[in-house]
Amino acid sequence: MTPTPAAPRLEEAGMTRLAEIRDLYAFNRWANALVLDAVSALTDAELTRDLRNSFPSVRDTLVHVLSAEWVWLQRLRGRSPTALPEEWRHLGVREIRARWREVERDWLELLDALSEGDLDRRIAYRNTAGEPYESAQWQILRHCVNHSTYHRGQITTMLRQLGAKPPTTDLIRWFRGT
C-alpha cells in the first residue's frame, strides 16, 4: 500500500496557521448562519420533535453546538464551566441566533488577540464532569470548528426527515463564495 503523501505545510502554501484558523472561524460563522436561516422556517413542533439523533431535536442539537462553542471559548479564557447555561435549553431560534451572535463576537475578539506563537500554548481545563485535560490551543480551535461541522451535518439529516430543505454548508462552497 502506498502511503498518502503529506499535505504541504501551511507556510509553504502561503498561509500561516493563525490565518487558517481565522479562515475556519469565518467559515464556521457562515455555515452556522445558513443553518439558522434554514431552521427558522420550522414550526415549534418541528423544531422540538424527537428525531432520535445524538440530541433529540433540531433545537437541542443547535443548543448543543452553541453551548459547546461557548464552553470551549470559556476554557480558552481560563474558566472551566461545569454546566451549560440552563436557560439556553429552551430557547427558540430567534434567541439561539441572538446568543450565537454574542458568542461569535467573543470568538472574534479572542482570535483577533492571538499571535502565531499563542497557538502552541497549552491550555489546562476541566470537562463538565470535572476531569482535568490539557491541549494545545491550536488543537482546541480546530476541534471546535470540526465539532460544529459534525453536528451541522446531523441537522441536515434532521431537516430532511422533517421534509425541509437543508442548506449546503461544505467548506469548498464557502471557499468558492457560492
Order of alpha helices (4+ residues) and beta strands (2+ residues): alpha-alpha-alpha-alpha-beta-beta-alpha-alpha
